[in-house]
């Protein structure tokens, strides 16, 4: 029996920020971002968007195709959690009108949590092939201004329906894992932006990659010559390229970088999306012009702190009948670009807690919005077309 991804879809935030504009405003050579990071833009949420609304939007799009009848479990993977106790999945399930007979849980291990959720989902389906699992990976990468991490911000979500006899991607059972306690990136509970040791994070990513690869081979994984394309975790686009080059160096075998390139398009536009990053890369590959019927894809997932996993999936014949690039193309073209001044004002406006009540202006055109906080509780609603898209004027008036 085959197990894997039946269908998948994505979402991103309302606004975009040009890295060229950021570079000019902060007296940085734009080529540092264009070539050093291979980034062009990043997505930024409006005040009425968060990880819940992005995740629910992606899920509503995939469920419109697959239906909800077989969904008995929702696993929400995020490191942008909105509550220390309550799963973001509970909010999302309410917005999606899922059955009350659904188990719901949130997973966390930095950017790796989306893959942990996928592997958990496969185990649930293996136990009862009649059930399907909805996996949501949704995050907002937000860094302090005037830091090295600022140009690597971003936002995005991917929702996957996991089940038996998948129409899209069979996930093969062989997998390689590697974990170690490394302080390369972390965010204590009392901080709204993470702490990062950039050089150490680079080394940890690459070390976990080779460690996971060797474990994958030790557990009967396919050889390099049996893998047709690769998608690696993308905190920024160039990182995936660096990872692939390390694999070439480690194995001593030449692997054409064109086996990586089709999976890189979306990160250049949306920026870092943490748990969703690897799966936005997978969608980028599936939406490309490459003929992928029957092709094996190698997938490397990494989460700081640190955990790495390498596994493979085989694209199913006729996969193009399952998905198309409509939402991704619209997400790139329809975001509202912020000026540098607008971006910095919105960045500061997101610095909010739950000690005081607030109501968010209606900005997002997505199906769901974050209404605000009252008595410490977060409120969400299904959206109607916004009457005021002037988020910055609202910020300045307040």
C-alpha positions in Angstrom: 0.0 0.0 0.0 1.3 3.4 -1.0 1.1 6.3 1.5 1.8 9.9 0.9 0.5 13.3 -0.1 -2.9 13.2 -1.8 -2.9 16.9 -2.6 -1.3 20.1 -1.3 -1.8 23.9 -1.5 -0.2 27.1 -0.3 -0.8 30.7 1.0 1.2 33.7 1.8 0.7 37.2 3.3 -0.9 40.3 2.0 2.2 42.5 1.7 5.6 42.2 0.1 8.9 44.0 0.7 11.5 44.5 -2.0 15.0 43.6 -0.9 16.3 46.2 -3.3 14.4 48.9 -1.5 15.6 47.6 1.9 19.2 47.6 0.6 19.0 51.1 -0.6 17.4 52.4 2.5 19.9 50.8 4.8 23.0 51.6 2.6 23.7 47.9 1.7 24.8 46.8 -1.8 21.7 45.2 -3.3 23.9 42.5 -4.8 24.5 41.2 -1.3 20.8 40.2 -1.2 20.4 39.4 -4.9 23.4 37.1 -5.2 24.5 36.5 -1.7 21.1 35.3 -0.5 19.5 34.9 -3.9 16.4 36.7 -2.6 14.3 39.3 -4.3 11.3 40.0 -2.0 9.7 38.7 1.1 6.1 38.4 2.2 4.9 40.3 5.3 1.6 39.9 7.0 -1.0 42.6 7.5 -2.1 43.2 11.1 -5.1 41.0 10.6 -3.0 38.0 9.4 -1.0 35.5 11.4 0.1 31.8 11.2 -3.5 30.7 11.9 -5.0 32.7 9.0 -2.3 31.7 6.6 -2.6 28.1 7.5 -6.4 28.0 7.3 -6.3 29.7 3.9 -3.9 27.1 2.5 -6.0 24.3 4.0 -9.3 25.7 2.6 -7.8 25.7 -0.9 -6.7 22.0 -0.7 -9.9 20.8 1.1 -12.0 22.4 -1.7 -10.5 19.8 -3.9 -10.2 16.8 -1.6 -13.2 17.3 0.7 -13.2 16.9 4.5 -15.1 13.6 5.0 -12.0 11.4 5.7 -10.1 14.0 7.8 -9.9 12.7 11.4 -6.7 14.4 12.4 -5.2 17.9 12.0 -1.6 18.4 12.8 -0.5 22.1 12.8 3.3 22.6 12.5 4.6 26.1 13.4 7.2 28.0 15.3 5.0 31.1 15.2 2.6 29.7 17.7 -0.1 32.1 18.9 -0.6 30.4 22.3 1.6 28.5 24.7 -1.1 26.0 25.5 -3.8 25.9 22.8 -2.9 24.4 19.4 -3.1 26.8 16.5 -4.9 23.9 14.8 -7.9 24.4 17.1 -8.4 27.9 15.7 -7.9 26.7 12.2 -10.3 23.8 12.6 -13.0 26.2 13.7 -12.4 28.4 10.7 -12.5 25.4 8.4 -15.6 24.0 10.0 -14.0 20.6 10.5 -15.9 17.9 12.4 -15.7 17.9 16.2 -14.6 14.3 15.8 -11.1 15.4 14.9 -7.9 15.0 16.9 -5.9 18.2 16.8 -2.3 18.8 17.9 0.6 21.3 17.3 4.2 20.2 16.6 7.3 22.2 17.3 11.0 21.8 16.4 11.9 24.9 14.5 11.6 24.5 10.8 11.6 20.7 10.9 8.2 20.5 12.5 6.4 20.3 9.2 8.3 17.1 8.4 7.6 15.7 11.9 3.9 16.4 11.2 4.1 14.6 7.9 5.8 11.5 9.3 3.2 11.4 12.2 0.4 11.6 9.6 1.8 8.7 7.6 1.9 6.6 10.8 -1.8 7.4 11.5 -2.8 6.5 8.0 -0.8 3.3 8.0 -2.8 2.2 11.1 -6.2 3.1 9.4 -5.9 3.6 5.6 -9.5 4.8 5.5 -8.6 8.0 7.4 -6.8 11.1 6.0 -4.7 13.6 8.0 -4.6 17.3 7.3 -1.1 18.7 7.9 -0.7 22.5 8.0 2.8 24.0 8.1 2.5 27.8 8.6 4.9 30.4 9.8 5.9 34.1 9.9 9.7 34.6 10.0 10.1 37.9 11.8 13.5 39.3 12.8 14.7 42.4 14.5 15.4 45.4 12.3 19.0 46.3 11.5 20.1 42.7 12.0 21.6 40.2 9.6 18.4 38.3 9.7 16.2 41.2 8.6 16.5 40.5 4.8 15.6 36.8 5.4 12.2 37.4 6.8 9.1 36.0 5.1 5.7 34.3 5.6 3.9 31.3 4.1 1.9 28.2 4.7 1.4 24.9 3.0 -1.4 22.5 3.7 -1.2 18.8 2.8 -3.8 16.0 2.8 -2.0 12.8 3.7 -3.6 9.5 2.9 -3.3 6.0 1.2 -3.0 5.6 -2.5 -1.9 9.2 -3.0 -2.5 10.9 -6.3 0.4 13.4 -5.9 3.4 12.0 -4.1 4.2 8.6 -2.6 6.4 9.1 0.5 8.9 6.2 0.6 9.5 4.5 4.0 13.2 4.8 4.1 14.4 7.9 6.0 17.6 9.3 7.6 17.6 11.4 10.8 20.2 13.3 12.7 19.7 15.4 15.9 22.0 17.3 18.3 21.7 20.0 20.9 23.1 23.1 19.1 22.4 26.8 20.0 22.4 28.1 16.4 18.9 29.7 16.5 16.3 29.9 19.2 13.6 32.1 20.6 12.9 32.2 24.3 9.3 32.6 25.5 9.7 36.2 26.4 11.1 37.4 23.0 9.2 38.2 19.9 12.1 37.8 17.6 14.7 35.0 17.6 18.4 34.9 18.6 20.7 33.7 15.8 24.3 32.6 15.5 24.5 32.8 11.7 27.8 31.0 11.2 26.9 28.2 13.6 23.5 27.8 12.0 25.1 27.4 8.5 27.5 24.7 9.9 24.6 23.0 11.8 22.4 22.9 8.6 25.2 21.3 6.6 26.3 18.9 9.3 22.8 17.7 9.9 22.4 17.2 6.1 25.4 14.9 5.8 24.5 13.1 9.0 20.9 12.5 7.8 22.1 11.4 4.4 24.4 8.7 5.9 21.6 7.5 8.1 19.3 7.4 5.1 21.8 5.1 3.2 22.3 3.0 6.3 18.5 2.3 6.4 18.3 1.2 2.8 17.7 4.5 1.0 18.1 5.0 -2.7 21.5 5.9 -4.2 22.3 9.3 -5.6 21.9 8.0 -9.2 18.4 6.9 -8.3 17.2 10.4 -7.2 16.0 12.6 -10.0 15.4 16.0 -8.2 16.2 17.5 -4.9 14.4 19.9 -2.6 16.3 21.2 0.4 15.1 23.4 3.3 15.3 27.1 2.3 15.7 29.6 5.1 17.0 31.7 2.1 17.4 30.5 -1.5 21.2 30.3 -1.5 21.2 28.0 1.5 19.6 25.2 -0.5 22.3 25.6 -3.1 25.0 25.5 -0.4 23.4 22.4 1.0 23.4 20.7 -2.3 27.1 21.5 -2.9 27.9 20.0 0.5 26.2 16.8 -0.6 28.3 16.8 -3.8 31.4 17.4 -1.7 30.5 14.7 0.8 29.7 12.0 -1.7 32.4 12.8 -4.2 29.9 12.5 -7.0 28.7 15.1 -9.5 25.1 16.1 -9.1 23.8 18.6 -11.6 22.5 21.7 -9.8 19.6 21.8 -12.3 18.1 19.0 -10.2 17.7 21.7 -7.5 16.8 24.8 -9.4 13.1 24.1 -10.2 12.4 24.0 -6.4 13.8 27.4 -5.6 11.4 29.9 -7.3 9.0 30.6 -4.6 11.4 31.3 -1.8 13.0 34.1 -3.8 9.6 35.8 -3.7 8.1 34.8 -0.3 11.2 34.6 1.8 11.6 32.3 4.8 8.5 30.4 5.8 10.1 28.1 8.5 8.1 24.9 8.7 6.5 25.5 5.3 9.8 26.3 3.5 10.6 22.8 2.3 7.1 22.2 1.1 6.9 25.5 -0.8 10.0 24.3 -2.5 8.3 21.0 -3.3 5.3 22.9 -4.8 7.8 25.0 -6.8 9.2 21.9 -8.3 5.7 20.3 -8.9 4.6 23.6 -10.6 7.6 23.7 -12.8 7.8 22.7 -16.5 9.7 19.5 -15.6 8.0 16.2 -16.5 8.0 14.6 -13.1 5.8 11.5 -13.7 7.4 8.6 -11.8 10.4 10.8 -10.7 12.0 10.3 -7.3 12.5 13.5 -5.3 15.0 13.8 -2.5 13.9 16.0 0.4 16.1 17.5 3.1 14.3 19.0 6.1 16.2 21.0 8.8 15.2 22.6 12.0 17.6 24.6 14.1 18.5 23.4 17.5 19.0 20.9 15.6 17.2 18.2 13.7 17.7 17.1 10.1 15.9 14.4 8.1 16.4 13.1 4.5 13.7 11.2 2.8 12.3 10.6 -0.7 9.0 10.8 -2.5 7.9 9.4 -5.9 5.7 11.7 -8.1 2.6 9.8 -9.2 1.6 9.5 -12.9 -0.9 12.1 -13.8 0.0 14.4 -11.0 -0.7 17.5 -13.1 -4.4 16.7 -12.9 -4.2 17.2 -9.1 -2.6 20.6 -8.7 -1.9 23.8 -10.6 0.1 27.0 -9.9 -2.9 29.4 -9.8 -2.7 30.4 -6.1 1.1 30.6 -6.1 1.2 32.8 -9.2 -1.6 35.0 -7.8 0.3 35.3 -4.5 3.4 36.6 -6.2 1.6 39.1 -8.4 -1.2 40.3 -6.1 0.6 41.3 -2.9 0.7 45.0 -2.1 4.3 46.2 -2.0 5.3 48.3 1.0 7.7 51.2 0.9 10.6 51.1 3.3 8.9 53.5 5.6 5.6 51.6 5.5 7.4 48.3 6.1 9.2 49.6 9.2 6.0 51.1 10.6 4.2 47.8 10.1 7.1 45.8 11.6 6.9 47.9 14.8 3.1 47.7 14.9 3.3 43.9 15.0 5.0 44.2 18.4 2.0 43.4 20.5 1.1 41.2 23.4 -2.2 40.0 24.9 -2.3 42.2 28.0 -4.4 44.9 26.3 -7.4 44.5 24.0 -7.1 45.6 20.4 -9.0 45.2 17.1 -7.2 44.9 13.8 -8.1 47.0 10.7 -9.5 44.9 7.9 -6.8 44.6 5.3 -6.3 41.0 4.1 -8.3 39.8 1.1 -7.7 36.2 2.2 -10.7 34.0 3.3 -9.9 34.4 7.0 -8.7 37.2 9.2 -7.3 37.8 12.7 -9.9 40.1 14.3 -8.0 41.0 17.5 -7.7 40.3 21.2 -10.3 40.7 23.9 -9.7 39.7 27.5 -6.5 37.9 26.4 -8.4 35.7 23.9 -7.7 35.8 20.2 -10.6 36.1 17.8 -10.8 35.1 14.1 -13.5 35.3 11.5 -14.3 34.4 7.9 -13.4 37.4 5.8 -15.4 39.7 3.5 -13.9 42.0 1.0 -11.9 44.7 2.8 -13.2 48.3 2.6 -9.9 49.8 3.8 -6.6 48.5 2.5 -4.7 51.5 4.0 -3.0 49.7 6.9 -0.3 52.2 7.3 -2.7 55.1 7.6 -4.5 53.1 10.3 -1.2 52.6 12.1 -0.3 56.2 12.0 -3.7 57.4 13.1 -3.5 55.1 16.1 
